[in-house]
Amino acid sequence: MKYTDGEYTGGKLYNPSDGDTYSLNAKLKNANELHFRGYLGISLLGKTMKFKRFE
């Protein structure tokens, strides 16, 4: 992935359960929250997942 203007772009994510490889973009929203979007083809038809840090 390449970091540009606060966003990581150009990544790939392999899902072994369906055998597909998805394009991936990610963005750190704040120090404790990461959003990443995986998609096939165009980003509009993808899915965003949100992760929060906890202690």
PDB file as gemmi writes it, atoms N, CA and C in Angstrom:
CRYST1    1.000    1.000    1.000  90.00  90.00  90.00 P 1                      
ATOM      1  N   MET A   1       0.833  -1.172   0.000  1.00  0.00           N  
ATOM      2  CA  MET A   1       0.000   0.000   0.000  1.00  0.00           C  
ATOM      3  C   MET A   1       0.879   1.237   0.000  1.00  0.00           C  
ATOM      4  N   LYS A   2       0.350   2.294  -0.561  1.00  0.00           N  
ATOM      5  CA  LYS A   2       1.072   3.557  -0.649  1.00  0.00           C  
ATOM      6  C   LYS A   2       0.311   4.625   0.140  1.00  0.00           C  
ATOM      7  N   TYR A   3       1.045   5.371   0.969  1.00  0.00           N  
ATOM      8  CA  TYR A   3       0.435   6.413   1.785  1.00  0.00           C  
ATOM      9  C   TYR A   3       0.483   7.749   1.053  1.00  0.00           C  
ATOM     10  N   THR A   4      -0.690   8.348   0.807  1.00  0.00           N  
ATOM     11  CA  THR A   4      -0.785   9.630   0.119  1.00  0.00           C  
ATOM     12  C   THR A   4      -1.938  10.433   0.722  1.00  0.00           C  
ATOM     13  N   ASP A   5      -1.671  11.644   1.119  1.00  0.00           N  
ATOM     14  CA  ASP A   5      -2.708  12.557   1.619  1.00  0.00           C  
ATOM     15  C   ASP A   5      -3.588  11.948   2.709  1.00  0.00           C  
ATOM     16  N   GLY A   6      -2.980  11.275   3.672  1.00  0.00           N  
ATOM     17  CA  GLY A   6      -3.721  10.729   4.805  1.00  0.00           C  
ATOM     18  C   GLY A   6      -4.447   9.430   4.547  1.00  0.00           C  
ATOM     19  N   GLU A   7      -4.198   8.803   3.383  1.00  0.00           N  
ATOM     20  CA  GLU A   7      -4.898   7.563   3.044  1.00  0.00           C  
ATOM     21  C   GLU A   7      -3.929   6.556   2.442  1.00  0.00           C  
ATOM     22  N   TYR A   8      -4.142   5.298   2.754  1.00  0.00           N  
ATOM     23  CA  TYR A   8      -3.369   4.213   2.165  1.00  0.00           C  
ATOM     24  C   TYR A   8      -4.146   3.667   0.973  1.00  0.00           C  
ATOM     25  N   THR A   9      -3.499   3.556  -0.172  1.00  0.00           N  
ATOM     26  CA  THR A   9      -4.164   3.087  -1.386  1.00  0.00           C  
ATOM     27  C   THR A   9      -3.328   2.012  -2.067  1.00  0.00           C  
ATOM     28  N   GLY A  10      -3.964   1.296  -2.981  1.00  0.00           N  
ATOM     29  CA  GLY A  10      -3.229   0.338  -3.811  1.00  0.00           C  
ATOM     30  C   GLY A  10      -2.958  -1.000  -3.162  1.00  0.00           C  
ATOM     31  N   GLY A  11      -3.672  -1.333  -2.098  1.00  0.00           N  
ATOM     32  CA  GLY A  11      -3.443  -2.606  -1.431  1.00  0.00           C  
ATOM     33  C   GLY A  11      -4.273  -3.725  -2.030  1.00  0.00           C  
ATOM     34  N   LYS A  12      -3.937  -4.933  -1.663  1.00  0.00           N  
ATOM     35  CA  LYS A  12      -4.677  -6.127  -2.078  1.00  0.00           C  
ATOM     36  C   LYS A  12      -4.963  -6.965  -0.836  1.00  0.00           C  
ATOM     37  N   LEU A  13      -6.132  -7.591  -0.832  1.00  0.00           N  
ATOM     38  CA  LEU A  13      -6.559  -8.420   0.290  1.00  0.00           C  
ATOM     39  C   LEU A  13      -7.126  -9.719  -0.272  1.00  0.00           C  
ATOM     40  N   TYR A  14      -6.575 -10.848   0.161  1.00  0.00           N  
ATOM     41  CA  TYR A  14      -7.052 -12.155  -0.308  1.00  0.00           C  
ATOM     42  C   TYR A  14      -8.015 -12.739   0.720  1.00  0.00           C  
ATOM     43  N   ASN A  15      -9.162 -13.202   0.269  1.00  0.00           N  
ATOM     44  CA  ASN A  15     -10.147 -13.848   1.129  1.00  0.00           C  
ATOM     45  C   ASN A  15     -10.151 -15.337   0.805  1.00  0.00           C  
ATOM     46  N   PRO A  16      -9.592 -16.167   1.686  1.00  0.00           N  
ATOM     47  CA  PRO A  16      -9.504 -17.597   1.385  1.00  0.00           C  
ATOM     48  C   PRO A  16     -10.859 -18.303   1.348  1.00  0.00           C  
ATOM     49  N   SER A  17     -11.872 -17.749   2.005  1.00  0.00           N  
ATOM     50  CA  SER A  17     -13.174 -18.426   2.018  1.00  0.00           C  
ATOM     51  C   SER A  17     -13.881 -18.377   0.661  1.00  0.00           C  
ATOM     52  N   ASP A  18     -13.657 -17.323  -0.126  1.00  0.00           N  
ATOM     53  CA  ASP A  18     -14.277 -17.280  -1.458  1.00  0.00           C  
ATOM     54  C   ASP A  18     -13.245 -17.304  -2.591  1.00  0.00           C  
ATOM     55  N   GLY A  19     -11.961 -17.233  -2.257  1.00  0.00           N  
ATOM     56  CA  GLY A  19     -10.907 -17.323  -3.264  1.00  0.00           C  
ATOM     57  C   GLY A  19     -10.679 -16.058  -4.070  1.00  0.00           C  
ATOM     58  N   ASP A  20     -11.322 -14.946  -3.692  1.00  0.00           N  
ATOM     59  CA  ASP A  20     -11.170 -13.694  -4.426  1.00  0.00           C  
ATOM     60  C   ASP A  20     -10.091 -12.811  -3.802  1.00  0.00           C  
ATOM     61  N   THR A  21      -9.491 -11.978  -4.633  1.00  0.00           N  
ATOM     62  CA  THR A  21      -8.544 -10.967  -4.178  1.00  0.00           C  
ATOM     63  C   THR A  21      -9.193  -9.614  -4.392  1.00  0.00           C  
ATOM     64  N   TYR A  22      -9.270  -8.838  -3.343  1.00  0.00           N  
ATOM     65  CA  TYR A  22      -9.950  -7.551  -3.353  1.00  0.00           C  
ATOM     66  C   TYR A  22      -8.944  -6.410  -3.354  1.00  0.00           C  
ATOM     67  N   SER A  23      -9.292  -5.314  -3.997  1.00  0.00           N  
ATOM     68  CA  SER A  23      -8.509  -4.082  -3.885  1.00  0.00           C  
ATOM     69  C   SER A  23      -8.822  -3.488  -2.525  1.00  0.00           C  
ATOM     70  N   LEU A  24      -7.876  -2.721  -1.976  1.00  0.00           N  
ATOM     71  CA  LEU A  24      -8.021  -2.242  -0.614  1.00  0.00           C  
ATOM     72  C   LEU A  24      -7.516  -0.819  -0.476  1.00  0.00           C  
ATOM     73  N   ASN A  25      -8.320   0.019   0.180  1.00  0.00           N  
ATOM     74  CA  ASN A  25      -7.912   1.358   0.600  1.00  0.00           C  
ATOM     75  C   ASN A  25      -8.154   1.445   2.094  1.00  0.00           C  
ATOM     76  N   ALA A  26      -7.332   2.186   2.814  1.00  0.00           N  
ATOM     77  CA  ALA A  26      -7.490   2.311   4.258  1.00  0.00           C  
ATOM     78  C   ALA A  26      -7.210   3.746   4.690  1.00  0.00           C  
ATOM     79  N   LYS A  27      -7.868   4.128   5.784  1.00  0.00           N  
ATOM     80  CA  LYS A  27      -7.676   5.471   6.308  1.00  0.00           C  
ATOM     81  C   LYS A  27      -7.737   5.427   7.823  1.00  0.00           C  
ATOM     82  N   LEU A  28      -6.752   6.054   8.468  1.00  0.00           N  
ATOM     83  CA  LEU A  28      -6.729   6.162   9.913  1.00  0.00           C  
ATOM     84  C   LEU A  28      -7.548   7.394  10.284  1.00  0.00           C  
ATOM     85  N   LYS A  29      -8.739   7.182  10.861  1.00  0.00           N  
ATOM     86  CA  LYS A  29      -9.646   8.283  11.181  1.00  0.00           C  
ATOM     87  C   LYS A  29      -9.149   9.092  12.374  1.00  0.00           C  
ATOM     88  N   ASN A  30      -8.602   8.414  13.360  1.00  0.00           N  
ATOM     89  CA  ASN A  30      -7.967   9.058  14.514  1.00  0.00           C  
ATOM     90  C   ASN A  30      -7.003   8.042  15.117  1.00  0.00           C  
ATOM     91  N   ALA A  31      -6.448   8.344  16.263  1.00  0.00           N  
ATOM     92  CA  ALA A  31      -5.431   7.463  16.841  1.00  0.00           C  
ATOM     93  C   ALA A  31      -5.973   6.085  17.212  1.00  0.00           C  
ATOM     94  N   ASN A  32      -7.291   5.951  17.317  1.00  0.00           N  
ATOM     95  CA  ASN A  32      -7.877   4.698  17.772  1.00  0.00           C  
ATOM     96  C   ASN A  32      -8.841   4.036  16.787  1.00  0.00           C  
ATOM     97  N   GLU A  33      -8.966   4.576  15.581  1.00  0.00           N  
ATOM     98  CA  GLU A  33      -9.947   4.027  14.645  1.00  0.00           C  
ATOM     99  C   GLU A  33      -9.390   3.963  13.224  1.00  0.00           C  
ATOM    100  N   LEU A  34      -9.495   2.766  12.625  1.00  0.00           N  
ATOM    101  CA  LEU A  34      -9.043   2.520  11.262  1.00  0.00           C  
ATOM    102  C   LEU A  34     -10.233   2.056  10.428  1.00  0.00           C  
ATOM    103  N   HIS A  35     -10.413   2.659   9.261  1.00  0.00           N  
ATOM    104  CA  HIS A  35     -11.449   2.237   8.313  1.00  0.00           C  
ATOM    105  C   HIS A  35     -10.750   1.698   7.076  1.00  0.00           C  
ATOM    106  N   PHE A  36     -11.156   0.520   6.633  1.00  0.00           N  
ATOM    107  CA  PHE A  36     -10.634   0.072   5.345  1.00  0.00           C  
ATOM    108  C   PHE A  36     -11.766  -0.435   4.480  1.00  0.00           C  
ATOM    109  N   ARG A  37     -11.570  -0.270   3.183  1.00  0.00           N  
ATOM    110  CA  ARG A  37     -12.592  -0.609   2.197  1.00  0.00           C  
ATOM    111  C   ARG A  37     -12.027  -1.607   1.202  1.00  0.00           C  
ATOM    112  N   GLY A  38     -12.679  -2.754   1.121  1.00  0.00           N  
ATOM    113  CA  GLY A  38     -12.306  -3.777   0.157  1.00  0.00           C  
ATOM    114  C   GLY A  38     -13.350  -3.823  -0.945  1.00  0.00           C  
ATOM    115  N   TYR A  39     -12.910  -4.025  -2.182  1.00  0.00           N  
ATOM    116  CA  TYR A  39     -13.858  -4.025  -3.303  1.00  0.00           C  
ATOM    117  C   TYR A  39     -13.299  -4.786  -4.498  1.00  0.00           C  
ATOM    118  N   LEU A  40     -14.218  -5.254  -5.313  1.00  0.00           N  
ATOM    119  CA  LEU A  40     -13.891  -5.861  -6.610  1.00  0.00           C  
ATOM    120  C   LEU A  40     -14.351  -4.880  -7.679  1.00  0.00           C  
ATOM    121  N   GLY A  41     -13.488  -4.504  -8.562  1.00  0.00           N  
ATOM    122  CA  GLY A  41     -13.863  -3.562  -9.629  1.00  0.00           C  
ATOM    123  C   GLY A  41     -13.798  -2.121  -9.161  1.00  0.00           C  
ATOM    124  N   ILE A  42     -14.947  -1.545  -8.774  1.00  0.00           N  
ATOM    125  CA  ILE A  42     -14.963  -0.144  -8.350  1.00  0.00           C  
ATOM    126  C   ILE A  42     -15.284  -0.039  -6.861  1.00  0.00           C  
ATOM    127  N   SER A  43     -14.723   0.954  -6.215  1.00  0.00           N  
ATOM    128  CA  SER A  43     -14.857   1.142  -4.776  1.00  0.00           C  
ATOM    129  C   SER A  43     -16.306   1.340  -4.333  1.00  0.00           C  
ATOM    130  N   LEU A  44     -17.121   1.908  -5.201  1.00  0.00           N  
ATOM    131  CA  LEU A  44     -18.526   2.157  -4.878  1.00  0.00           C  
ATOM    132  C   LEU A  44     -19.268   0.867  -4.513  1.00  0.00           C  
ATOM    133  N   LEU A  45     -18.845  -0.252  -5.089  1.00  0.00           N  
ATOM    134  CA  LEU A  45     -19.513  -1.527  -4.850  1.00  0.00           C  
ATOM    135  C   LEU A  45     -18.813  -2.381  -3.798  1.00  0.00           C  
ATOM    136  N   GLY A  46     -18.052  -1.746  -2.926  1.00  0.00           N  
ATOM    137  CA  GLY A  46     -17.297  -2.478  -1.923  1.00  0.00           C  
ATOM    138  C   GLY A  46     -17.932  -2.446  -0.547  1.00  0.00           C  
ATOM    139  N   LYS A  47     -17.128  -2.829   0.440  1.00  0.00           N  
ATOM    140  CA  LYS A  47     -17.575  -2.874   1.828  1.00  0.00           C  
ATOM    141  C   LYS A  47     -16.517  -2.219   2.706  1.00  0.00           C  
ATOM    142  N   THR A  48     -16.965  -1.348   3.599  1.00  0.00           N  
ATOM    143  CA  THR A  48     -16.059  -0.698   4.540  1.00  0.00           C  
ATOM    144  C   THR A  48     -16.150  -1.386   5.893  1.00  0.00           C  
ATOM    145  N   MET A  49     -15.000  -1.675   6.474  1.00  0.00           N  
ATOM    146  CA  MET A  49     -14.941  -2.252   7.815  1.00  0.00           C  
ATOM    147  C   MET A  49     -14.240  -1.261   8.726  1.00  0.00           C  
ATOM    148  N   LYS A  50     -14.717  -1.164   9.949  1.00  0.00           N  
ATOM    149  CA  LYS A  50     -14.157  -0.225  10.920  1.00  0.00           C  
ATOM    150  C   LYS A  50     -13.573  -1.005  12.087  1.00  0.00           C  
ATOM    151  N   PHE A  51     -12.356  -0.631  12.472  1.00  0.00           N  
ATOM    152  CA  PHE A  51     -11.687  -1.256  13.597  1.00  0.00           C  
ATOM    153  C   PHE A  51     -11.361  -0.200  14.632  1.00  0.00           C  
ATOM    154  N   LYS A  52     -11.608  -0.535  15.908  1.00  0.00           N  
ATOM    155  CA  LYS A  52     -11.276   0.370  16.997  1.00  0.00           C  
ATOM    156  C   LYS A  52     -10.294  -0.287  17.930  1.00  0.00           C  
ATOM    157  N   ARG A  53      -9.332   0.491  18.397  1.00  0.00           N  
ATOM    158  CA  ARG A  53      -8.346   0.016  19.346  1.00  0.00           C  
ATOM    159  C   ARG A  53      -8.985  -0.068  20.727  1.00  0.00           C  
ATOM    160  N   PHE A  54      -8.623  -1.093  21.472  1.00  0.00           N  
ATOM    161  CA  PHE A  54      -9.082  -1.169  22.846  1.00  0.00           C  
ATOM    162  C   PHE A  54      -7.950  -1.702  23.706  1.00  0.00           C  
ATOM    163  N   GLU A  55      -8.064  -1.497  24.984  1.00  0.00           N  
ATOM    164  CA  GLU A  55      -7.019  -1.946  25.912  1.00  0.00           C  
ATOM    165  C   GLU A  55      -7.535  -3.005  26.827  1.00  0.00           C  
TER     166      GLU A  55                                                      
END                                                                             
